[in-house]
Amino acid sequence: MSSKKSNSTLFNALEELGRWRQSESRRLVNEQAMLRRKISDVEQKIKELQAELVNLNNDLTESNSLSAGLSQEENKRGHAAILNGLAVGRAIIDERNAPYQNVVAEREAAVAQKLDEPSLKETVAEFEQFHTVEASLSALPESYRAAILKHHDQVRDALAPIFNTLSAPLPQQDLNPVTIPVVACVEENPDVDGRIQALSIILPVPASVQETWALDAPEQIGHRLAYRWVAAISGALQSVGAEVAPIIYDQYADCLSIDVWLDDSELLGDLKVAINTAYDNWTASNELQVVQCVQELIWVTPNYLSLEEGE
């Protein structure tokens, strides 16, 4: 009986080596295929990231451009906001002018009715006659002058109902409350730091009021607003030692602009504070309240008021 032949150790080792080679070749083929897939995926991601990088750089360039033009865009938008705000204010003033004139006309009619009373006609004539001769009273003896002045006081007391009607506050009308803007701006001298060169106060009233406020025509609410602001500006200028600064009446967007040239004046105080104080102390007028209007003083940068060509 023969025994089965066994392989030598070397044979077995070489046979095992062959199997390892086949297995390792399959593993490396699979690994290389996997790596190629990963490389392809990474290359695709790189392309996507490169495209994203291009987009981000473009966005950054656009953002830098917008940042560089931010002030210009702000000025354009501020300018548009002022034009719109003044236009809305003008429309409100125009709309509320008729009811204001009606109230004034009613008061004037009431005064005219009192003046037509027979008991007052002679008194009114005496009152008017006194003012034609008042300047000559100083030439009269003291006793005569005292008697005439005493009689004039009696005449004035008799006319108290007329004076009371004229001085009584106008009745407030049943209208919706509204707010109108008043635009204020100071411009500094570009060559002297901190030195105010000009002041502008822009009212939402027709620029034409400067041409009609001295005419014999029905008074408009715009006239009253302009009167009050001229007085307020004059008082503010006096408080800072600039009472001789020239006041110029101009127009801005069809609205009245009250401009003051200050470059030749040495201000003795803060002009903006003086204007704000005059505005806050403005309690003597009730014309706007009559038609349920409130004004709002808004300080703006001069860049909002005037845009350079091409902006």
Buried (B, 14 or more C-beta within 10 A) or exposed (E): EEEEEEEEEEEEEEEEEEEEEEEEEEEEEEEEEEEEEEEEEEEEEEEEEEEEEEEEEEEEEEEEEEEEEEEBEEBBEBBEEBBEBBBBBBEBBBEBBEBBBEBBEEBBEBBEEBEEEEEBEEBBEBBEEBEEEEEEBEEEEEEEEEEBEEEBEEBBEBBEEBEEBEEEEBEEBEEEEBEBBBBBBBBBEEEEEEBBBBBBBBBBBBBEBBEBBEEEEEBBBBBBBBBBBBBBBBBBBEBBEBEEBEBEBEEBBBBBBBBBBBBEBEBEEEBBEBBBBBBEEBEEBEBBBBBBBEBEBEEBEBBBBEBEEEE
